Amino acid sequence: MLAYDKENNAIGIFATENKELNSFAIRHTNRGAYVGAKKFLKETGLLPGANVAHVPIKAGLYIAVKL
């Protein structure tokens, strides 16, 4: 599940086995894995114009990235 913390300008990823609001499947490739969440990023105004990479941090139950 994805969450957006507007106050801290961060996105959090929380693993869940159930289909819930803002849950997205993890897709695996030969080079690793990714979460296809373009709609979520568009709706929150966070969709970048190019590919970007951020170092994740542990934030409670979430894995988060500061934007």
Backbone as a ProteinNet text record, in pm:
[ID]
protein_1_A
[PRIMARY]
MLAYDKENNAIGIFATENKELNSFAIRHTNRGAYVGAKKFLKETGLLPGANVAHVPIKAGLYIAVKL
[TERTIARY]
84.6	0	90.2	50.6	126	54.8	133	78.5	164.2	101.5	172.3	161.2	274.1	280.2	314.3	211.9	231.1	316.7	297	370.9	522.2	562.3	704.3	751.8	661.8	693.5	762.5	691.3	746.3	638.3	682.8	594.8	636.3	537.5	565.7	508.2	577.3	532.8	514.5	397.6	365.5	320.7	385.5	350.5	218.9	130.5	2.8	-30.6	-95.4	-135.5	-273.5	-349.2	-486.2	-493.7	-588.9	-614.8	-686.9	-625.1	-682.8	-670.7	-737.6	-725.5	-578.4	-530.5	-391.4	-292.8	-340.1	-246.2	-210.8	-85.1	-32.8	53.3	51.4	132	279.3	366.1	510	538.8	600.6	634.6	783.2	815.2	954.9	1007.5	1133.2	1200.7	1337.3	1411.1	1547.3	1640.8	1607.6	1694.2	1650.8	1539.2	1492.5	1340.9	1284.4	1139.6	1096.6	969.4	917.3	767.9	716.5	573.9	523.4	430.9	373.1	260.6	288.7	190.1	173.7	175.1	167.3	39.3	-75.2	-201.5	-194.4	-139.4	-124.5	-37.1	73.7	165.7	102.8	24	-45.5	-147.6	-226.1	-331.4	-275.6	-155.9	-94.4	-5.5	7.9	92	240.3	277.3	416.8	484.9	414.8	473.2	589.7	712.9	829.4	831.3	900.2	911.9	1012.1	1093.3	1194.7	1213.2	1284.2	1313.9	1402	1367	1444.3	1467.6	1568.4	1597.9	1621.8	1566.6	1584.1	1624.4	1702.5	1744.1	1628.9	1580.5	1470.2	1516.1	1420.9	1445.9	1334.7	1359.5	1257.5	1182.5	1049.3	966	847.8	865.8	760.2	736.6	613.6	581.6	608.3	642	661.8	809.5	834.5	961.2	930.1	1005.6	970.4	1084.4	1048.5	1148	1107.3	1202.9	1181.9	1195.3	1105.7	1108.4	1174.4
-115.2	0	122.9	225.9	350.4	457.9	542.3	655.1	777.3	893.6	1019.9	1104.1	1147.4	1235.7	1375.2	1456.9	1590	1678.4	1667.5	1749.6	1725.7	1599.5	1564.7	1544.5	1564	1545.2	1410.7	1302.7	1167.9	1070.3	965	855	733.8	660.5	538.4	416.5	305.1	177.5	80.8	19.2	-75.5	-205.7	-315.5	-445.2	-496.6	-541.5	-599.8	-714.4	-814.6	-927.9	-906.8	-812.1	-788.7	-671.5	-677.1	-566.8	-457.7	-340.8	-228.5	-102.1	3.9	133	173.7	217.5	257	141.3	18.4	-94.5	-123.5	-158.3	-183	-308	-382.2	-503.9	-470.2	-553.9	-543	-623.9	-561	-629.6	-660.7	-784	-828.6	-833.6	-791.6	-796.2	-861	-876.2	-930.4	-836.8	-708.8	-609.3	-575.3	-630.3	-599.8	-601.3	-510.1	-502.7	-356.2	-332	-196.1	-199.9	-86.8	-69.6	24.8	-22.2	61.9	144.8	267.6	350.2	486.1	488.8	615.3	692.4	623.3	690.3	756.4	685.3	741	866.1	859.7	973.4	1091.5	1064.4	1172.8	1239.7	1158	1211.8	1295.9	1264.4	1340.2	1453.1	1463.8	1567.9	1540.1	1412.7	1375.8	1308.1	1291.3	1221.8	1302.8	1247.5	1321.8	1322.1	1418.3	1428.2	1329.8	1267.2	1171.9	1067	959.7	857.6	916.8	889.9	938.1	823.3	837.5	736.3	806.7	750.8	804.7	691.5	722.3	623.1	603.2	479.2	456.3	460.2	493.5	493.4	413.7	363.2	293.1	397.2	399	495.5	420.9	369.2	289.5	161.9	136.5	16.2	34.2	155.9	186.2	189.6	165.6	198.9	328.2	433.9	565.1	626.7	722.1	804.9	949.8	1033.2	1177.6	1231.8	1320.1	1375.8	1511.3
0	0	0	-72.5	-77.4	3.7	68	142.9	114.9	116	94.3	218.9	270.6	387.5	336.2	316.7	259.9	350.4	482	578	569.2	553.5	544.7	400.7	304.2	163.1	140.2	179	169.4	123.3	56.9	17	97.3	148.6	223.8	154.3	164.4	108.6	224.8	232.6	338.3	273.3	308.3	249.6	306.8	219.2	260.2	165.8	217.7	133.6	74	128.1	84	-12.3	-104.3	-195.9	-118.5	-107.7	-34.2	-118.1	-72.5	-139.6	-143.2	-256.2	-277.3	-264.2	-289.8	-293.2	-438.6	-460.8	-594.6	-590.9	-699	-706.9	-727	-671.5	-696.6	-822.4	-918.9	-1044.8	-1044.6	-1082.1	-1082.7	-1225.6	-1241.8	-1370.9	-1351.8	-1458.7	-1450.3	-1373.7	-1369.5	-1304.4	-1162.2	-1115.4	-980.9	-974.1	-898.8	-882.6	-874.7	-905.7	-897.1	-866.5	-821.6	-797.7	-905.6	-986.8	-1091.8	-1033.9	-994	-924.2	-991.1	-1122.4	-1195.4	-1160.7	-1151	-1119.6	-981.8	-882.2	-747.5	-750.5	-822.4	-830.2	-903.9	-1008.2	-1078.1	-986.9	-914	-828.1	-713.5	-666.9	-557.9	-610.2	-743	-801.7	-787	-768.8	-744.5	-862.7	-974.1	-1089	-1144.7	-1139.4	-1190.5	-1343.2	-1400.4	-1545.4	-1603.7	-1519.3	-1563.7	-1454.5	-1487.7	-1386.8	-1278.1	-1154.1	-1039.9	-943.2	-859	-757.4	-624.6	-516.7	-383.2	-290.2	-189.3	-91	8.5	26.2	119.5	264.8	353.5	497.5	565.5	684.4	763.1	844.6	831.9	904.3	965.2	1083.6	1146.6	1069.2	1028.3	951.1	801.4	761	619.1	581.1	453.5	391.1	316.3	341.9	289	210.8	123.5	54.7	71.7	111.3	118.3	-22.5	-60.4	-195.6	-197.9
[MASK]
+++++++++++++++++++++++++++++++++++++++++++++++++++++++++++++++++++

